[in-house]
Amino acid sequence: MRVLLVEDSVDVAQAINAHLLRLGHMVDWEPDGAKAAALVTADHYDLIILDIMLPGLDGYALLQRLRGAQLRTQVLMLTACAEIEERVKALDLGADDYLTKPFDYRELEARIRVLMRHAGGDSTNLLGCANLTLDRKSRTVRIDGVPVELTRREVTLLEIIISRPGRIFGKDELMDKLFTLDDKPNANTVEQYIARLRKKLSAAHFEIRTLRGLGYQVVPG
């Protein structure tokens, strides 16, 4: 999952970033609201974590821009204010959830999992495809109940492509979702990750097909 974090507190941002990276997610961080204005309307983010009090442009204005662009990206608002009016305003403007500072990072992770389940139409953290199961909470993968060792980025790639079997994912789209603005990926990088997945998932009852000039597609075997 690729996340945009808009938060001006360095300590909070670093902590959130560390937690999400540990879970295998890719995070872009922008502390300035005005500079984040162009980023929030990019369509390659799965989740935006958005502070309300920001320099340059506040979280409400950024949220309005996002929803004005008709993007359905999941948005989790962060607020240091416990006033109900502030939370109601965020929800009415299109936020999917909110979290009041200070918060326990376990709750942050749990709320993110719920938002991602809702986005995918799932009711649990388990994502299945044929005889493979991916646990979004533990970031573990099993085939016929047997654990499969994958890197964090391999788990993220697998989560993306098995979430919608039959859908074709282009290389550019996968690069957008797998790497941050600071990474330097290319088409060959995506090919290498796909090749590793195929090798490690040889016992899975589905095929990761390459469609020349189009991208990749998961097809049940």
N, C-alpha and C positions, 0 to 999 in steps of 0.2 A: 504494500500500500504506500502511496506517495502522499505526504502530508505537507501542507503549508502552515507554518507556525508564525503568527503575527503577534509578537509580545515584546515590549520594550524593557522588561526586567531581565537583565542578563542572567542572574542566578536562576530565576524560574525557567527561562528559555533553555539554559544549559541542562537543567534537571529533566525537563520534558524531553529534550532531544536525546539525552542519554537513555532514558527509559524506552523511548520508541525505537531507537537504534538497536537496543538489546533484544527487542521483539522482532527485529528484521525489517522495520519500516524505513522508508527513505524520507528525510525531513529537510525542507528548505526553511530557513529562518530569516524573517525580516522584522527589525525592531521599529521601523518608521512607518506610520500609517499612510503617509503620502506616497512613499516608495512602494508600498504594498498594493496600491490601487490597481496597478496593471497586473499584478500577480493573481489577485483574487478572482479575476475573470478568465484566467487560463483554465482550459477544460481538462487538463491532465491530472488534477489533484483529486484524490478520493475523499479527502477530509481537510477542512480548514479549521484550525484552532485559533480563535480570534479573541484577543483581549479587547475590552471596551475602551479603557483609557489609554490612548496612544498619542504620540506626538505627530503633528502634521494633519492627520485625519483620524477621527475616532472609529471604533469598531462598528457603531451603528451605521455610519456613512458607508463603510466598506461592505457591510452586509447588504445595504440597499443597492449598491452597485452590482453585487453578485446576483441578487435575485432579479434586479432589473435586466440583467443579461440573460435571464431565463435559464440559468444554470441550477441544477439540482444537487450540486455538491453538498455533502453533509457538513454542517457547521456546528462546532461546539464553542460557545461563548465562555470566556473567562471574565469574572468580575470580582472586584474587591469589595463591592457593596452588597450587603445582604437585603437591601430594600426590595420589596416585592415588585414595586413599580418598574424598577430597572430590569428585572428578569422578565416581567410581562412584556415590556417594550421589545426586548430582544426576541422573544418568541413570536410576537406579532409581526416583527419585521422579517421573519423567516428563519430564525435559528432553529436547529433541531434539538438542541439541548444546551444547558448552561452548567457551569460549575463555579462555586463561590470560593475565592481565596481566603485563607490558605486551605489546601486540600491534600488529601492523602493520595499519593500517586497510584496506589492500587485501585482507588475509585476512578481516577482518570482513565486508567487502562481498561477497566470494566465498562465505563461509559463509551469509550471508543469502540469496544467490541460490540456493544449493543447497537451503536449507530451503523457499523459495518454490516451487522446482521440485517438490520432494517433495510439498508440500501440494496442488499442482495436478496431480500425476501426470505431470509432464513430465520428459523426460530431458535436454533441452538448454535454453539460455537463449532460444531462439527460440520465439515464440508466433505461430501463424498463424491466419488466418481468411480463407477464400477467397483472393483475390490480394494480401492484405495480410500483412506480416510485422512483428512487433515484437520487437526485440532487448532483452531485459531488462537485459543488461550495459551496453550503450552508451546505452540509453533512446532508441533511434532507431526510426523507422517508415518502411517502404517499401511502395509499391504497384506491383506489377509491376517491382520492382527500383529504382524511382525514389523518392528520399528525399522525405518529407513533413515540412514544418516544423510541429511542434507544441510548445506550451509544456509545461513539466514536469507541470503538473496535468492537462493534456489527455491526455498520455501515460498518466498514472495512471488516469484515467477510462476510456480506451480499453482498457488492460490488464484492468481489472475486467470490463467488459462483454463483451469477446471471449473471455475465459477460459472462459466457459460459454455458448456460443451457444444461444439458445432460452430461457434462464432469464430470468425477469422480475425486474428490479432496481427496487425502490421508491425514491422520492426520498429518503425518510428514511435508507434503507440507504446510498445513495450519499453523502449528506451525512456520515454517520458515518465512511465510509471515505476521503473526500476532504479533510476539514477537521479541524483540531485543536480542542482545547478552547478555545483563545484566539481562534479565528476566529468570525465572526458570519454564517454562511451562512443562506440560506433556500431555499424551493422554487424561487424564480425564479433563484437562482444556478445551481442544477443545470440548469434549462432552458436557460440561456444557454450553459453549457458543452456541452450536448448539441447545441444549434444550431450552435455553432462547429465541433464535430466533423463534423457532417453536411456542412457547407460544405467543410471541408478534405479530407474523405474521399469526395468526390463520385465519384471514379473507382473506389472499392472495390466489389467485387461482393457487397455485403451491405447490408442496410437496418437502420437503427436506428429501430425502431418505437416510437411513443408509444401506450401502452395507457391510455386515460383512467381515472383513479382507481386505477391499478395501478402504472405506472412505465414502464420502457423494456426493450426486448428486441431483441437482434441476430438477424436472420433472413437467411440466405444468399439472394442474389438469383438 
